[in-house]
Amino acid sequence: MTTPPNHGSIDLRHWIAVLGDPGAHAQEEQARAMEALLPAIRAAARRAASRFEPRWQPQLVDDAPGLVWERLAHFDPDRGTFQAFCYVALYRAFLDIVEKWVRDQAAAVKFGEQLATRKDTPADWESERRKCNERLTRTREILDRVACRPGEGRDVHLYAVFLMRLRQGMTVLVSRHSDAALPPACSLARFIEDCCLVWRSWEGAERFKADWPSLREIWNELRLAVDQPPHRVEAPELCDRVTGLTNGRRRLSPSCWNRWVNRAKGCARSRISREDWDELFAPLLPDSSRFAVAAATEGTEKD
């Protein structure tokens, strides 16, 4: 059995070697090695967890030892200290864990009502997740049914407007809830595009008008605003991003955008049952009389 160093000090390399070759050491010494390394691991865990919201931190710190044991074989003392290794390994692991938690929680509540909850039990989450998936499937099926490509004329492509307004509506809806301040690990933009409002590949290439930016280009421009608090994209910012993508050659005002949205909503609503509209689309596309007032008083782009 290997004799630990003298002077009562903790030789991290010695203990790491013990855990790295368990077959050569007694279980008692392995236990001593794990106990000796725990202070360094927990210190690194507290540092890494401090970069996340307080609600995540206790569980992350508790999970840290197991996460480090799983990755211990990758530690190379010639490339840095054990503490630095733990911090980097744990921070990366925490990113994955927190993002998964947020995705699970977001999928566990009613689609369109709120992003996350901390009160439901795991059994409740599973039930709500199934309901959420069913709603998302129905939403996509309805979009496929009403989907259309632009005609030959130069008129606004209302289906493209409808798709962008749905994603914009999701950001506005989420920002109204206290849980909208997501931890840095999470990308709300990616969650929306991958889970909530998935576009078909051809839809991302559609444009409001023939020589305007594509929906994919516009959404990519909005990503930073969506991912940063308050996770909200209102009409003025969307219009500014669209105008910027054209280098000012095409100007879109909020009032014009709202007119396009109202036309797009009317077109889609006429092809969607009232029950489906009220349940799946109305939370993202609230009616507002102020749009009509704004549309009547200003505008720089003809529709």
Backbone torsions as a table, in degrees:
resi	resn	phi	psi	omega
1	MET	NA	137.0	-178.5
2	THR	-69.8	137.8	178.8
3	THR	-91.4	127.4	-178.9
4	PRO	-68.7	162.8	-178.0
5	PRO	-61.9	160.5	178.9
6	ASN	-83.2	-173.0	175.5
7	HIS	67.7	7.6	175.7
8	GLY	71.2	5.5	-179.1
9	SER	-83.9	157.5	179.8
10	ILE	-94.1	109.6	176.6
11	ASP	-88.8	101.5	-174.4
12	LEU	-60.1	-37.9	-178.9
13	ARG	-64.0	-38.4	179.1
14	HIS	-61.4	-48.9	-176.8
15	TRP	-68.3	-35.2	177.5
16	ILE	-64.7	-38.9	177.5
17	ALA	-63.7	-36.9	178.5
18	VAL	-62.6	-46.2	-178.9
19	LEU	-73.1	-25.6	-179.4
20	GLY	-75.6	-18.0	179.8
21	ASP	-135.1	68.2	-173.3
22	PRO	-61.7	-27.8	-178.7
23	GLY	-66.1	-20.4	-177.3
24	ALA	-95.3	1.7	-174.9
25	HIS	-135.1	148.1	179.6
26	ALA	-69.1	156.3	-179.9
27	GLN	-60.7	-34.8	179.5
28	GLU	-61.9	-42.1	-179.7
29	GLU	-71.2	-34.5	175.4
30	GLN	-61.5	-42.1	178.2
31	ALA	-62.8	-41.0	177.7
32	ARG	-63.4	-38.4	179.6
33	ALA	-64.4	-44.1	179.8
34	MET	-63.0	-42.5	179.4
35	GLU	-64.8	-37.0	-178.7
36	ALA	-68.7	-32.7	-177.3
37	LEU	-84.8	-16.9	-175.0
38	LEU	-58.4	-42.6	179.9
39	PRO	-58.3	-43.1	179.4
40	ALA	-65.1	-40.1	-179.4
41	ILE	-66.0	-45.3	-178.4
42	ARG	-66.9	-35.9	177.4
43	ALA	-63.5	-44.6	177.8
44	ALA	-65.5	-37.2	179.9
45	ALA	-63.8	-42.6	179.0
46	ARG	-63.6	-39.2	177.2
47	ARG	-63.8	-47.4	-178.1
48	ALA	-66.6	-41.3	-177.9
49	ALA	-69.0	-25.0	-179.1
50	SER	-64.9	-14.3	179.1
51	ARG	-83.7	-0.9	179.4
52	PHE	-115.3	168.2	-179.7
53	GLU	-61.0	149.4	-177.5
54	PRO	-55.1	-32.8	-176.6
55	ARG	-63.6	-24.4	-179.2
56	TRP	-87.8	-23.4	-163.1
57	GLN	-62.4	-46.4	-177.6
58	PRO	-58.5	-44.1	-178.9
59	GLN	-67.8	-37.2	178.9
60	LEU	-62.8	-44.8	179.8
61	VAL	-63.7	-40.0	178.8
62	ASP	-63.5	-34.7	-177.9
63	ASP	-79.7	-13.8	-170.2
64	ALA	-58.0	-47.6	-177.2
65	PRO	-56.6	-46.5	179.8
66	GLY	-61.3	-38.1	179.1
67	LEU	-65.1	-38.9	179.2
68	VAL	-69.9	-42.6	179.9
69	TRP	-57.6	-38.6	-178.7
70	GLU	-65.2	-26.3	-173.6
71	ARG	-109.1	4.2	-172.0
72	LEU	-60.5	-31.8	-178.7
73	ALA	-64.1	-18.2	-178.8
74	HIS	-87.9	-4.1	-179.3
75	PHE	-73.1	127.1	177.3
76	ASP	-121.2	106.7	-176.1
77	PRO	-62.2	-19.2	178.8
78	ASP	-77.8	-11.6	-177.6
79	ARG	-105.6	0.2	179.1
80	GLY	154.3	175.5	-177.4
81	THR	-77.3	162.0	177.6
82	PHE	-65.3	-38.3	179.0
83	GLN	-61.5	-42.6	178.9
84	ALA	-65.3	-40.7	177.0
85	PHE	-59.1	-46.3	-179.7
86	CYS	-61.7	-43.2	-177.6
87	TYR	-62.0	-48.3	-178.3
88	VAL	-64.8	-45.8	-178.6
89	ALA	-63.5	-41.8	-177.8
90	LEU	-72.0	-39.3	179.7
91	TYR	-61.5	-43.7	178.4
92	ARG	-63.9	-41.0	178.9
93	ALA	-66.3	-39.8	179.7
94	PHE	-64.1	-37.9	176.7
95	LEU	-56.2	-47.3	-179.5
96	ASP	-64.5	-42.7	-177.1
97	ILE	-65.6	-48.2	-176.6
98	VAL	-66.0	-41.2	179.0
99	GLU	-62.8	-40.8	178.1
100	LYS	-64.3	-42.2	178.4
101	TRP	-59.6	-46.2	-178.1
102	VAL	-64.3	-41.3	178.1
103	ARG	-62.9	-43.1	179.5
104	ASP	-63.9	-43.5	180.0
105	GLN	-66.3	-40.5	-179.7
106	ALA	-63.9	-37.2	179.6
107	ALA	-78.1	-9.3	-175.7
108	ALA	-91.2	-1.4	-179.4
109	VAL	-117.3	170.2	-176.7
110	LYS	-65.6	129.6	-178.6
111	PHE	-61.7	128.4	177.3
112	GLY	89.5	-5.0	-178.4
113	GLU	-102.1	-42.4	175.6
114	GLN	-162.9	160.2	-174.3
115	LEU	-84.2	-38.6	-172.8
116	ALA	-146.7	161.9	176.4
117	THR	-144.0	150.1	178.7
118	ARG	-120.6	11.7	-174.9
119	LYS	-106.9	-28.8	-175.7
120	ASP	-69.3	151.0	174.1
121	THR	-82.0	163.7	176.5
122	PRO	-54.2	-36.8	178.8
123	ALA	-65.0	-39.9	177.1
124	ASP	-63.5	-41.5	-179.5
125	TRP	-59.6	-43.4	-177.9
126	GLU	-63.4	-41.4	178.4
127	SER	-64.4	-45.3	-179.6
128	GLU	-68.8	-31.7	178.2
129	ARG	-63.3	-41.4	178.0
130	ARG	-63.7	-42.5	179.0
131	LYS	-63.6	-41.6	179.6
132	CYS	-61.4	-46.2	179.7
133	ASN	-61.9	-37.6	177.4
134	GLU	-64.0	-41.9	179.1
135	ARG	-65.5	-41.8	178.8
136	LEU	-64.5	-39.3	177.7
137	THR	-63.6	-44.3	178.9
138	ARG	-64.0	-40.9	179.0
139	THR	-60.0	-45.8	-179.5
140	ARG	-66.1	-38.7	178.0
141	GLU	-63.0	-39.7	178.4
142	ILE	-67.2	-42.6	177.7
143	LEU	-60.4	-40.4	178.0
144	ASP	-62.6	-33.4	-177.7
145	ARG	-74.5	-36.4	-177.9
146	VAL	-94.6	-3.6	-176.7
147	ALA	-60.3	145.5	177.7
148	CYS	-155.9	158.8	175.4
149	ARG	-102.8	160.5	-176.8
150	PRO	-68.3	154.8	176.9
151	GLY	-79.9	-170.1	-177.1
152	GLU	-76.1	-22.9	-176.1
153	GLY	-74.0	-177.8	-178.7
154	ARG	-96.9	12.5	-177.5
155	ASP	-68.3	165.8	-179.5
156	VAL	-67.1	138.5	177.2
157	HIS	-82.4	96.3	-170.9
158	LEU	-67.6	-31.0	179.1
159	TYR	-67.0	-37.3	176.1
160	ALA	-63.9	-41.8	176.3
161	VAL	-60.5	-43.0	-179.1
162	PHE	-60.9	-44.8	180.0
163	LEU	-62.3	-44.6	-178.9
164	MET	-68.3	-37.9	-179.6
165	ARG	-67.2	-31.6	176.5
166	LEU	-63.5	-45.1	178.6
167	ARG	-67.7	-40.5	176.2
168	GLN	-60.1	-41.2	179.5
169	GLY	-62.7	-35.0	177.7
170	MET	-63.1	-42.4	-179.9
171	THR	-65.5	-40.3	-179.6
172	VAL	-67.3	-41.2	-179.8
173	LEU	-63.4	-45.7	-178.2
174	VAL	-64.1	-38.2	-175.0
175	SER	-67.4	-13.7	-179.7
176	ARG	-80.5	-7.5	-175.0
177	HIS	-107.5	150.9	-176.4
178	SER	-62.5	-25.9	-178.6
179	ASP	-83.8	8.6	-177.4
180	ALA	-69.7	-21.2	179.1
181	ALA	-78.2	88.6	-175.6
182	LEU	-79.0	153.3	176.0
183	PRO	-67.5	159.7	-176.0
184	PRO	-58.8	-21.4	-176.4
185	ALA	-68.1	-18.8	-167.2
186	CYS	-106.7	143.8	175.1
187	SER	-112.5	106.3	178.0
188	LEU	-64.7	-37.3	179.0
189	ALA	-58.6	-44.2	-179.4
190	ARG	-69.1	-37.3	178.0
191	PHE	-61.9	-43.3	-179.7
192	ILE	-65.1	-46.0	-174.6
193	GLU	-75.2	-28.2	-177.6
194	ASP	-92.8	-25.0	-172.1
195	CYS	-123.0	-45.2	-170.1
196	CYS	-86.8	-50.8	-175.1
197	LEU	-133.9	77.1	-175.5
198	VAL	-79.2	127.5	175.4
199	TRP	-91.3	144.0	168.1
200	ARG	-66.8	158.2	-177.0
201	SER	-59.4	-39.3	-178.8
202	TRP	-71.2	-27.3	-179.2
203	GLU	-68.1	-38.8	179.4
204	GLY	-62.1	-22.5	-179.8
205	ALA	-88.8	-5.7	-178.9
206	GLU	-72.4	160.5	-176.5
207	ARG	-134.7	153.2	176.4
208	PHE	-62.4	-40.6	175.1
209	LYS	-139.8	164.6	-168.8
210	ALA	-55.4	-41.5	-174.3
211	ASP	-105.1	23.8	179.0
212	TRP	-99.4	167.8	177.9
213	PRO	-63.2	154.9	178.2
214	SER	-75.8	162.6	176.7
215	LEU	-59.1	-38.9	180.0
216	ARG	-63.0	-42.1	178.7
217	GLU	-63.9	-41.1	179.8
218	ILE	-65.7	-45.6	-179.2
219	TRP	-62.8	-40.3	178.1
220	ASN	-61.5	-34.3	177.0
221	GLU	-68.9	-29.0	-176.6
222	LEU	-87.1	-10.4	-172.9
223	ARG	-53.9	-47.2	-176.0
224	LEU	-61.2	-42.7	179.4
225	ALA	-66.1	-36.8	-179.7
226	VAL	-68.0	-38.2	-174.4
227	ASP	-82.7	-15.4	-179.1
228	GLN	-104.5	144.4	176.2
229	PRO	-55.4	140.8	8.6
230	PRO	-89.9	22.4	176.1
231	HIS	55.3	46.5	-172.0
232	ARG	-136.9	131.3	176.4
233	VAL	-121.7	103.9	177.5
234	GLU	-90.7	170.5	-175.8
235	ALA	-56.3	-44.3	-178.2
236	PRO	-58.1	-42.3	-179.1
237	GLU	-68.7	-42.3	177.4
238	LEU	-58.0	-44.6	-179.3
239	CYS	-64.6	-40.4	178.1
240	ASP	-61.5	-41.2	-179.2
241	ARG	-67.3	-40.7	178.5
242	VAL	-62.9	-46.0	179.8
243	THR	-62.1	-40.2	179.1
244	GLY	-63.6	-37.3	179.2
245	LEU	-65.1	-23.5	178.2
246	THR	-94.8	5.6	-176.0
247	ASN	55.9	34.1	176.7
248	GLY	81.5	-1.2	-179.0
249	ARG	-72.0	-27.9	177.3
250	ARG	-125.0	121.7	-177.3
251	ARG	-108.4	133.1	179.0
252	LEU	-122.2	123.2	178.7
253	SER	-98.2	156.5	177.2
254	PRO	-57.3	-38.0	-179.4
255	SER	-66.5	-39.6	177.1
256	CYS	-65.7	-43.1	177.9
257	TRP	-58.8	-43.2	-179.8
258	ASN	-65.3	-34.9	176.0
259	ARG	-65.4	-44.5	177.7
260	TRP	-59.7	-43.2	-179.1
261	VAL	-62.3	-44.3	-179.8
262	ASN	-62.3	-39.0	176.4
263	ARG	-65.5	-43.2	-179.4
264	ALA	-65.0	-41.4	177.4
265	LYS	-62.3	-43.8	-179.8
266	GLY	-62.1	-40.9	179.8
267	CYS	-64.8	-47.0	-179.1
268	ALA	-68.3	-40.6	-177.2
269	ARG	-62.0	-32.6	180.0
270	SER	-69.8	-14.7	-176.9
271	ARG	-113.2	4.9	-179.1
272	ILE	-122.6	137.3	-179.3
273	SER	-61.7	152.8	-178.2
274	ARG	-60.7	-40.0	-179.3
275	GLU	-62.6	-46.7	179.7
276	ASP	-65.3	-40.1	-179.7
277	TRP	-61.9	-49.8	-176.8
278	ASP	-63.2	-36.0	-176.7
279	GLU	-81.9	-42.9	-169.2
280	LEU	-102.3	-33.3	-170.9
281	PHE	-110.7	-34.2	-176.8
282	ALA	-56.7	-39.1	179.5
283	PRO	-61.1	-27.0	-179.3
284	LEU	-92.9	-16.7	-174.5
285	LEU	-130.7	63.7	-177.2
286	PRO	-65.6	142.0	174.5
287	ASP	-73.8	143.9	-179.7
288	SER	-148.9	122.7	-179.8
289	SER	-67.3	-23.9	-178.5
290	ARG	-65.2	-24.4	176.7
291	PHE	-63.7	-43.0	-179.4
292	ALA	-64.1	-39.0	178.8
293	VAL	-65.0	-45.4	-179.7
294	ALA	-63.4	-40.2	-177.8
295	ALA	-65.1	-27.8	-178.1
296	ALA	-83.4	-14.4	-172.1
297	THR	-113.6	-16.0	-179.1
298	GLU	-152.5	170.9	178.3
299	GLY	151.8	137.5	179.6
300	THR	-116.7	-10.3	-178.4
301	GLU	-122.2	122.1	180.0
302	LYS	-69.6	143.1	178.7
303	ASP	-111.3	NA	NA
